[in-house]
Amino acid sequence: MYRINLNNTPNQYASFNIGEDGYDIRIKTVKGMLYADLFLNGEEIVRSRRCINKMPLIYTKRLGNFYFLDTVGNEDPTYDKLNDRFLFIYDETYII
């Protein structure tokens, strides 16, 4: 399980590696809700997916997935509490 640090800004772009794979995530805030685009080695794999607590970002069948985790309760993430209350997680054992 990996914790990926994001900025506390409403709109952002971040790059990170997991093993041999390079990922890019673009987060945008619309009416207080977070939406994500996710790229794997330059290829878009998720477009405008709403970020919901414990809900996987990738909906295709695969081993491993990304999700946001509320460490205090069961709220959906907000940009101002990223890395504090809301963690962005990659779980390599997650199976959809």
Backbone as JSON Lines, residues from 0, in Angstrom:
{"i":0,"aa":"M","n":[0.86,-1.17,0.0],"ca":[0.0,0.0,0.0],"c":[0.91,1.23,0.0]}
{"i":1,"aa":"Y","n":[0.57,2.2,-0.86],"ca":[1.34,3.42,-0.98],"c":[0.45,4.62,-0.68]}
{"i":2,"aa":"R","n":[1.0,5.59,-0.01],"ca":[0.32,6.86,0.22],"c":[0.98,7.88,-0.71]}
{"i":3,"aa":"I","n":[0.17,8.53,-1.54],"ca":[0.67,9.52,-2.48],"c":[0.29,10.9,-1.98]}
{"i":4,"aa":"N","n":[1.28,11.76,-1.8],"ca":[1.02,13.11,-1.31],"c":[0.54,14.01,-2.43]}
{"i":5,"aa":"L","n":[-0.5,14.77,-2.15],"ca":[-1.06,15.75,-3.07],"c":[-1.0,17.12,-2.4]}
{"i":6,"aa":"N","n":[-1.18,18.16,-3.18],"ca":[-1.2,19.52,-2.64],"c":[-2.57,19.87,-2.08]}
{"i":7,"aa":"N","n":[-2.6,20.88,-1.22],"ca":[-3.87,21.37,-0.68],"c":[-4.38,22.53,-1.54]}
{"i":8,"aa":"T","n":[-4.45,22.3,-2.84],"ca":[-4.94,23.31,-3.77],"c":[-6.13,22.74,-4.53]}
{"i":9,"aa":"P","n":[-7.07,23.6,-4.93],"ca":[-8.29,23.1,-5.56],"c":[-8.07,22.43,-6.92]}
{"i":10,"aa":"N","n":[-7.06,22.86,-7.65],"ca":[-6.75,22.28,-8.96],"c":[-5.25,22.02,-9.0]}
{"i":11,"aa":"Q","n":[-4.88,20.8,-9.38],"ca":[-3.48,20.44,-9.34],"c":[-3.16,19.31,-10.29]}
{"i":12,"aa":"Y","n":[-1.87,19.14,-10.5],"ca":[-1.34,18.08,-11.35],"c":[-0.13,17.49,-10.63]}
{"i":13,"aa":"A","n":[-0.07,16.19,-10.51],"ca":[1.04,15.54,-9.82],"c":[1.5,14.32,-10.6]}
{"i":14,"aa":"S","n":[2.79,14.03,-10.52],"ca":[3.37,12.84,-11.14],"c":[4.04,12.0,-10.07]}
{"i":15,"aa":"F","n":[3.99,10.68,-10.24],"ca":[4.62,9.77,-9.29],"c":[4.84,8.43,-9.97]}
{"i":16,"aa":"N","n":[5.72,7.64,-9.4],"ca":[6.01,6.3,-9.91],"c":[5.59,5.27,-8.88]}
{"i":17,"aa":"I","n":[5.1,4.15,-9.4],"ca":[4.86,2.97,-8.58],"c":[5.5,1.81,-9.34]}
{"i":18,"aa":"G","n":[6.58,1.31,-8.8],"ca":[7.34,0.29,-9.52],"c":[7.89,0.88,-10.81]}
{"i":19,"aa":"E","n":[7.67,0.2,-11.91],"ca":[8.15,0.65,-13.22],"c":[7.18,1.61,-13.9]}
{"i":20,"aa":"D","n":[5.99,1.78,-13.34],"ca":[4.94,2.58,-13.99],"c":[4.97,4.03,-13.54]}
{"i":21,"aa":"G","n":[4.81,4.93,-14.51],"ca":[4.71,6.35,-14.23],"c":[3.26,6.8,-14.29]}
{"i":22,"aa":"Y","n":[2.79,7.46,-13.25],"ca":[1.41,7.93,-13.18],"c":[1.39,9.45,-13.11]}
{"i":23,"aa":"D","n":[0.35,10.03,-13.67],"ca":[0.05,11.45,-13.55],"c":[-1.41,11.55,-13.13]}
{"i":24,"aa":"I","n":[-1.68,12.44,-12.19],"ca":[-3.05,12.68,-11.78],"c":[-3.33,14.17,-11.87]}
{"i":25,"aa":"R","n":[-4.49,14.48,-12.4],"ca":[-4.95,15.86,-12.46],"c":[-6.22,15.92,-11.62]}
{"i":26,"aa":"I","n":[-6.21,16.79,-10.61],"ca":[-7.36,16.96,-9.72],"c":[-7.96,18.34,-10.01]}
{"i":27,"aa":"K","n":[-9.28,18.36,-10.14],"ca":[-9.97,19.64,-10.28],"c":[-11.14,19.67,-9.31]}
{"i":28,"aa":"T","n":[-11.46,20.85,-8.83],"ca":[-12.56,21.03,-7.9],"c":[-13.69,21.73,-8.63]}
{"i":29,"aa":"V","n":[-14.88,21.13,-8.57],"ca":[-16.08,21.69,-9.18],"c":[-17.19,21.66,-8.13]}
{"i":30,"aa":"K","n":[-17.68,22.84,-7.77],"ca":[-18.75,22.96,-6.77],"c":[-18.42,22.19,-5.49]}
{"i":31,"aa":"G","n":[-17.16,22.3,-5.05],"ca":[-16.72,21.7,-3.8],"c":[-16.38,20.22,-3.87]}
{"i":32,"aa":"M","n":[-16.56,19.58,-5.04],"ca":[-16.26,18.16,-5.18],"c":[-15.01,17.98,-6.03]}
{"i":33,"aa":"L","n":[-14.23,16.96,-5.69],"ca":[-13.01,16.66,-6.44],"c":[-13.29,15.68,-7.57]}
{"i":34,"aa":"Y","n":[-12.65,15.94,-8.71],"ca":[-12.7,15.06,-9.87],"c":[-11.28,14.77,-10.31]}
{"i":35,"aa":"A","n":[-11.03,13.55,-10.79],"ca":[-9.67,13.16,-11.15],"c":[-9.59,12.61,-12.57]}
{"i":36,"aa":"D","n":[-8.48,12.96,-13.22],"ca":[-8.04,12.32,-14.46],"c":[-6.75,11.59,-14.07]}
{"i":37,"aa":"L","n":[-6.61,10.35,-14.53],"ca":[-5.44,9.56,-14.18],"c":[-4.8,9.02,-15.46]}
{"i":38,"aa":"F","n":[-3.48,9.12,-15.53],"ca":[-2.73,8.66,-16.7],"c":[-1.7,7.64,-16.25]}
{"i":39,"aa":"L","n":[-1.55,6.59,-17.04],"ca":[-0.55,5.55,-16.8],"c":[0.42,5.55,-17.97]}
{"i":40,"aa":"N","n":[1.68,5.87,-17.7],"ca":[2.7,5.94,-18.74],"c":[2.24,6.78,-19.93]}
{"i":41,"aa":"G","n":[1.59,7.91,-19.63],"ca":[1.16,8.84,-20.66],"c":[-0.2,8.56,-21.28]}
{"i":42,"aa":"E","n":[-0.79,7.41,-21.0],"ca":[-2.11,7.04,-21.54],"c":[-3.2,7.32,-20.51]}
{"i":43,"aa":"E","n":[-4.24,8.01,-20.93],"ca":[-5.34,8.3,-20.01],"c":[-6.1,7.02,-19.68]}
{"i":44,"aa":"I","n":[-6.26,6.75,-18.39],"ca":[-7.02,5.56,-17.97],"c":[-8.27,5.92,-17.18]}
{"i":45,"aa":"V","n":[-8.35,7.16,-16.7],"ca":[-9.54,7.65,-15.98],"c":[-9.76,9.09,-16.4]}
{"i":46,"aa":"R","n":[-11.03,9.42,-16.7],"ca":[-11.36,10.79,-17.09],"c":[-12.51,11.31,-16.23]}
{"i":47,"aa":"S","n":[-12.26,12.42,-15.56],"ca":[-13.3,13.14,-14.79],"c":[-14.07,12.24,-13.84]}
{"i":48,"aa":"R","n":[-13.36,11.37,-13.13],"ca":[-13.99,10.5,-12.14],"c":[-14.16,11.26,-10.84]}
{"i":49,"aa":"R","n":[-15.35,11.27,-10.31],"ca":[-15.59,11.92,-9.02],"c":[-14.87,11.16,-7.92]}
{"i":50,"aa":"C","n":[-14.21,11.87,-7.05],"ca":[-13.45,11.28,-5.95],"c":[-14.39,11.08,-4.76]}
{"i":51,"aa":"I","n":[-14.63,9.83,-4.44],"ca":[-15.55,9.45,-3.38],"c":[-14.78,8.59,-2.38]}
{"i":52,"aa":"N","n":[-15.04,8.78,-1.11],"ca":[-14.35,8.02,-0.07],"c":[-14.41,6.52,-0.33]}
{"i":53,"aa":"K","n":[-13.25,5.89,-0.34],"ca":[-13.06,4.43,-0.48],"c":[-13.53,3.86,-1.82]}
{"i":54,"aa":"M","n":[-13.87,4.7,-2.78],"ca":[-14.33,4.23,-4.09],"c":[-13.14,4.19,-5.04]}
{"i":55,"aa":"P","n":[-12.9,3.06,-5.71],"ca":[-11.74,2.98,-6.61],"c":[-11.87,3.96,-7.78]}
{"i":56,"aa":"L","n":[-10.74,4.51,-8.2],"ca":[-10.75,5.41,-9.35],"c":[-10.83,4.65,-10.66]}
{"i":57,"aa":"I","n":[-10.25,3.47,-10.72],"ca":[-10.22,2.68,-11.95],"c":[-11.31,1.62,-11.87]}
{"i":58,"aa":"Y","n":[-12.2,1.6,-12.87],"ca":[-13.34,0.68,-12.84],"c":[-13.12,-0.6,-13.63]}
{"i":59,"aa":"T","n":[-12.02,-0.72,-14.36],"ca":[-11.78,-1.95,-15.11],"c":[-11.18,-3.0,-14.18]}
{"i":60,"aa":"K","n":[-11.42,-4.27,-14.51],"ca":[-10.92,-5.36,-13.68],"c":[-9.4,-5.38,-13.73]}
{"i":61,"aa":"R","n":[-8.8,-5.27,-12.56],"ca":[-7.33,-5.28,-12.47],"c":[-6.93,-5.49,-11.02]}
{"i":62,"aa":"L","n":[-5.69,-5.85,-10.85],"ca":[-5.12,-5.97,-9.52],"c":[-4.44,-4.66,-9.18]}
{"i":63,"aa":"G","n":[-4.83,-4.05,-8.08],"ca":[-4.3,-2.76,-7.66],"c":[-5.21,-1.63,-8.09]}
{"i":64,"aa":"N","n":[-5.38,-0.64,-7.21],"ca":[-6.25,0.49,-7.53],"c":[-5.93,1.67,-6.61]}
{"i":65,"aa":"F","n":[-6.43,2.83,-7.02],"ca":[-6.28,4.08,-6.28],"c":[-7.61,4.44,-5.64]}
{"i":66,"aa":"Y","n":[-7.56,5.05,-4.46],"ca":[-8.77,5.56,-3.83],"c":[-8.39,6.59,-2.78]}
{"i":67,"aa":"F","n":[-9.37,7.38,-2.39],"ca":[-9.2,8.34,-1.3],"c":[-9.76,7.72,-0.03]}
{"i":68,"aa":"L","n":[-9.12,8.0,1.09],"ca":[-9.52,7.42,2.36],"c":[-9.7,8.52,3.4]}
{"i":69,"aa":"D","n":[-10.9,8.59,3.95],"ca":[-11.19,9.5,5.05],"c":[-10.72,8.84,6.34]}
{"i":70,"aa":"T","n":[-9.75,9.44,7.0],"ca":[-9.17,8.85,8.21],"c":[-9.99,9.13,9.47]}
{"i":71,"aa":"V","n":[-11.02,9.97,9.35],"ca":[-11.81,10.36,10.51],"c":[-13.23,9.82,10.46]}
{"i":72,"aa":"G","n":[-13.81,9.74,9.27],"ca":[-15.21,9.33,9.14],"c":[-15.48,8.75,7.77]}
{"i":73,"aa":"N","n":[-16.59,9.18,7.16],"ca":[-16.99,8.64,5.86],"c":[-17.4,9.77,4.92]}
{"i":74,"aa":"E","n":[-16.6,10.83,4.88],"ca":[-16.88,11.98,4.0],"c":[-16.06,11.84,2.72]}
{"i":75,"aa":"D","n":[-16.55,12.47,1.66],"ca":[-15.78,12.53,0.43],"c":[-14.69,13.58,0.57]}
{"i":76,"aa":"P","n":[-13.56,13.39,-0.13],"ca":[-12.42,14.28,0.06],"c":[-12.67,15.71,-0.41]}
{"i":77,"aa":"T","n":[-12.01,16.63,0.27],"ca":[-11.97,18.04,-0.12],"c":[-10.5,18.42,-0.22]}
{"i":78,"aa":"Y","n":[-10.19,19.33,-1.13],"ca":[-8.79,19.66,-1.4],"c":[-8.07,20.23,-0.17]}
{"i":79,"aa":"D","n":[-8.79,20.97,0.67],"ca":[-8.13,21.65,1.79],"c":[-7.68,20.71,2.9]}
{"i":80,"aa":"K","n":[-8.13,19.46,2.87],"ca":[-7.73,18.5,3.9],"c":[-6.99,17.29,3.33]}
{"i":81,"aa":"L","n":[-6.48,17.43,2.1],"ca":[-5.69,16.35,1.51],"c":[-4.41,16.16,2.32]}
{"i":82,"aa":"N","n":[-4.0,14.92,2.47],"ca":[-2.81,14.5,3.22],"c":[-2.98,14.6,4.73]}
{"i":83,"aa":"D","n":[-4.06,15.17,5.17],"ca":[-4.35,15.3,6.6],"c":[-5.48,14.33,6.91]}
{"i":84,"aa":"R","n":[-6.7,14.76,6.68],"ca":[-7.85,13.89,6.9],"c":[-8.06,12.92,5.73]}
{"i":85,"aa":"F","n":[-7.82,13.39,4.52],"ca":[-8.06,12.58,3.32],"c":[-6.74,12.16,2.69]}
{"i":86,"aa":"L","n":[-6.51,10.87,2.64],"ca":[-5.29,10.32,2.07],"c":[-5.59,9.76,0.68]}
{"i":87,"aa":"F","n":[-4.62,9.91,-0.22],"ca":[-4.71,9.3,-1.55],"c":[-3.85,8.05,-1.52]}
{"i":88,"aa":"I","n":[-4.46,6.9,-1.76],"ca":[-3.84,5.59,-1.55],"c":[-3.78,4.8,-2.85]}
{"i":89,"aa":"Y","n":[-2.68,4.1,-3.05],"ca":[-2.62,3.04,-4.05],"c":[-2.46,1.74,-3.29]}
{"i":90,"aa":"D","n":[-3.4,0.82,-3.48],"ca":[-3.38,-0.48,-2.8],"c":[-3.13,-1.54,-3.87]}
{"i":91,"aa":"E","n":[-1.95,-2.13,-3.85],"ca":[-1.58,-3.1,-4.88],"c":[-2.36,-4.41,-4.79]}
{"i":92,"aa":"T","n":[-3.04,-4.65,-3.69],"ca":[-3.82,-5.89,-3.53],"c":[-5.31,-5.68,-3.8]}
{"i":93,"aa":"Y","n":[-5.72,-4.45,-4.09],"ca":[-7.14,-4.14,-4.32],"c":[-7.6,-4.81,-5.62]}
{"i":94,"aa":"I","n":[-8.67,-5.57,-5.54],"ca":[-9.24,-6.23,-6.72],"c":[-10.67,-5.76,-6.89]}
{"i":95,"aa":"I","n":[-10.98,-5.28,-8.08],"ca":[-12.35,-4.83,-8.34],"c":[-13.18,-5.95,-8.97]}
